[in-house]
Amino acid sequence: KESQRHMGDTKHFCPVSLKENFVLYPGDTEHAAKYREKIYYFSTSEYRDKFLKNPEEYVAHNEPIQAPPLRVCLLGTHGSGKTTCARQIADKLGIFHIQFEEYLQELILPKTKKKIGPHFDEEPEEDDNKTPILSQELEDLSQPMTETETKKSKQEVELTDEEKAIKANLMDNDVLPPEVLDNIVLDWWKKEPFRSTGFILDGFPRNLDEAQYLSTRGLCPDVAVFIQVEESDVLDRLLPPRLEKWKERQHKKMQNKKKVKDLKAKIRV
């Protein structure tokens, strides 16, 4: 019976969600209305009432209603190849590639001055920090750094509440509040050039809270792809570069120790 009905211009999708939010949100058979011998389905009863007040605003006139562009969510564990796949898909389809965690890093990078999180953490290099102090001491023993100058050199730029939430998410995987996500995610669905071009969102949603956020805001991706890989494959991809980084740090640490040792010897002399 459903297939024999004359459906509206937006088929089984809600015309109000399409008009106002530019998303294809499946309508519910419980929230249906008839207009000009055609059946329209709506995502909520409020949207149905809104349609009935002014139906001409939501139906096609001279041209068919334009469908929104492709929006893809690409998910998978770290090292599964999400970014590589996303770049190729975005290039092939002519849509934007948004790497979610990289975008978060860019938002706070002006203040943190470096990327943060488990993937970027390095061992503290205390010897490296001692080197400039010892050099200053060697240059002029009679004018050591004052307490004020020391505090100034260690002073960090103060972060806003939003930036603190982003930092906590990158460092400790804390949940991002909805108000923070509103300032980031909504633009990709509702503002140009993303609204009319489409995008592939790499690494979002990452957990149940973020998936529920998309649902409550009515932000529907057309496709969600999950890349599943074996642990051994991830290990083969991630271990060699990390091992190389560790070796570089160890080499640098040995060099710094030698510098500190030489500087202490000069100061003693």
C-alpha positions in Angstrom: 0.0 0.0 0.0 2.8 2.4 0.8 4.4 1.9 -2.6 1.1 2.6 -4.4 0.6 6.0 -2.7 1.4 9.2 -4.5 4.3 10.5 -2.4 5.3 14.2 -2.2 8.3 15.9 -3.8 10.7 14.8 -1.2 9.6 11.1 -1.3 10.0 9.6 2.2 12.2 12.4 3.5 10.9 15.3 5.6 10.4 18.4 3.4 10.8 20.8 6.4 14.2 19.3 7.4 15.3 19.6 3.8 14.2 23.2 3.4 15.4 24.5 6.8 18.4 22.4 7.6 19.3 21.1 4.1 19.5 17.4 5.3 17.7 14.3 4.1 15.9 13.3 7.3 13.7 10.2 7.0 10.1 11.0 7.8 7.9 9.0 10.2 4.7 7.4 9.0 3.1 8.5 12.3 3.7 12.2 11.2 2.1 12.3 7.8 0.0 14.9 6.0 -1.8 15.0 2.6 -1.5 18.1 0.3 -2.7 18.2 -3.3 -3.4 14.5 -3.3 0.2 13.7 -2.3 1.4 12.2 1.0 4.3 13.9 2.9 6.1 12.4 5.8 7.8 14.4 8.6 10.5 13.8 11.2 8.5 15.4 14.0 4.9 16.5 14.6 6.1 20.1 15.0 7.5 20.0 11.5 4.2 18.6 10.2 2.3 21.4 11.8 4.8 23.9 10.4 4.2 22.4 6.9 0.5 22.6 7.2 0.6 26.3 8.1 2.4 27.2 4.9 2.8 24.2 2.6 3.7 26.2 -0.5 7.0 27.1 1.1 8.1 23.4 1.2 6.9 22.0 -2.1 8.4 22.2 -5.6 7.1 24.8 -8.0 8.9 25.4 -11.4 11.9 23.1 -10.7 12.4 19.9 -8.7 13.6 20.3 -5.2 17.4 20.2 -5.0 18.9 17.4 -2.9 21.8 18.2 -0.5 25.3 17.2 -1.5 27.0 14.0 -0.3 28.0 13.9 3.3 30.1 11.0 4.5 31.4 10.0 8.0 34.5 7.8 7.8 35.3 5.9 11.0 38.0 3.5 12.2 40.8 3.0 14.7 44.0 5.0 14.7 46.2 3.6 12.0 43.4 2.0 9.9 44.1 4.2 6.9 41.1 6.6 7.3 42.9 9.7 6.2 44.5 8.1 3.2 41.1 6.8 2.0 39.3 10.1 2.8 41.7 12.1 0.7 41.3 9.8 -2.3 37.5 9.8 -1.9 37.3 13.6 -1.5 39.5 14.2 -4.5 37.5 11.8 -6.7 34.1 13.2 -5.7 35.1 16.8 -5.5 34.0 17.3 -1.9 35.8 18.7 1.2 38.0 16.4 3.4 37.7 17.3 7.1 40.0 15.5 9.5 38.3 16.1 12.8 41.1 15.7 15.3 43.5 17.7 13.1 40.9 20.5 13.0 40.7 20.5 16.8 44.5 20.8 16.9 44.4 23.8 14.5 41.9 25.6 16.8 44.2 25.7 19.8 47.6 25.5 18.0 48.1 29.4 18.1 48.2 29.1 22.0 49.7 25.7 22.6 52.4 26.3 19.9 52.6 22.5 19.3 50.2 19.6 18.7 49.1 17.8 21.8 47.8 14.4 22.7 49.0 10.8 23.2 50.2 10.6 19.6 52.4 13.7 19.9 53.6 13.4 23.5 57.4 13.2 23.9 59.5 12.4 26.9 60.5 15.5 28.9 63.9 16.6 28.0 65.1 18.2 31.3 68.7 18.4 30.1 67.7 20.4 27.1 65.9 23.0 29.3 69.0 23.3 31.5 71.3 24.2 28.5 70.1 27.8 28.0 70.2 28.5 31.8 73.7 27.2 32.0 74.7 29.2 28.9 73.3 32.3 30.5 75.2 31.6 33.7 78.4 31.0 31.8 77.9 34.3 29.8 77.5 36.4 32.9 77.7 34.9 36.3 77.2 38.2 38.0 73.7 38.7 36.4 71.7 35.5 37.0 68.1 35.4 35.8 65.7 37.1 38.2 62.7 35.4 39.7 60.4 37.5 37.6 62.1 36.6 34.3 62.0 32.9 35.2 58.3 33.1 35.9 57.7 35.0 32.7 59.6 32.4 30.6 57.4 29.6 32.1 54.1 31.5 31.9 51.6 29.9 29.6 49.0 31.6 27.5 45.6 31.4 29.1 43.0 29.2 27.3 39.3 30.0 27.0 36.8 27.5 28.4 36.2 26.1 24.9 39.9 25.7 24.2 40.3 24.0 27.6 37.6 21.5 26.7 39.3 20.8 23.3 42.6 20.3 25.0 41.1 17.9 27.6 39.5 16.0 24.7 42.8 15.7 22.8 44.9 14.8 25.9 42.5 12.7 28.0 39.7 11.9 25.6 37.2 13.9 27.7 33.7 14.3 26.1 33.3 17.6 24.2 30.2 19.5 25.5 27.4 20.0 22.9 27.9 23.8 23.0 31.5 23.3 21.9 30.5 20.9 19.1 27.9 23.5 18.0 30.6 26.0 17.3 32.5 23.4 15.2 30.2 20.8 13.6 27.1 22.9 12.7 29.0 25.0 10.2 29.8 21.9 8.0 26.1 21.2 7.5 24.7 24.7 7.5 27.3 27.2 6.1 29.0 27.7 2.8 31.1 26.4 1.1 30.4 23.1 2.9 26.6 23.3 2.6 26.5 23.2 -1.2 29.7 21.2 -1.9 29.5 18.3 0.6 32.3 16.7 2.7 33.8 13.5 4.0 34.3 13.8 7.8 37.3 11.8 8.9 37.2 10.4 12.4 33.8 11.7 13.6 31.7 10.7 15.5 34.3 8.9 17.7 32.0 7.7 20.5 28.3 7.3 21.5 28.0 10.9 22.9 29.1 12.4 19.6 26.8 10.1 17.6 23.9 11.1 19.8 24.8 14.7 19.3 24.4 14.4 15.6 21.1 12.7 16.1 19.7 15.3 18.5 20.8 18.1 16.1 19.3 16.4 13.1 22.6 16.2 11.3 22.3 13.1 9.1 25.3 11.8 7.1 24.3 10.1 3.8 26.9 7.3 4.4 28.8 6.1 7.4 31.8 3.9 6.6 33.7 1.9 9.3 37.2 0.6 8.3 38.0 -2.6 10.2 41.6 -3.8 10.2 43.7 -6.4 12.0 45.8 -5.4 15.0 48.9 -6.8 13.3 48.4 -4.4 10.3 48.0 -1.4 12.6 51.2 -2.4 14.4 53.2 -2.8 11.2 52.1 0.7 10.1 52.6 2.6 13.4 55.5 0.9 15.1 58.4 1.7 12.7 57.9 5.5 12.5 57.4 5.7 16.3 60.5 3.6 16.9 62.5 5.9 14.6 61.2 8.9 16.6 62.2 7.3 19.8 65.7 6.7 18.5 66.0 10.3 17.4 64.9 11.5 20.9 67.4 9.2 22.6 70.2 10.5 20.3 69.2 14.1 21.0 69.1 13.4 24.8 72.6 12.0 24.7 73.8 15.2 22.8 72.1 17.4 25.4 73.7 15.5 28.3 77.1 16.1 26.7 76.4 19.8 26.2 75.3 20.2 29.9 78.4 18.3 31.0 80.7 20.5 29.0 79.0 23.7 30.2 79.3 22.6 33.8 83.0 22.0 33.3 83.4 25.5 31.8 81.5 27.0 34.7 83.7 25.2 37.2 86.9 26.5 35.5 
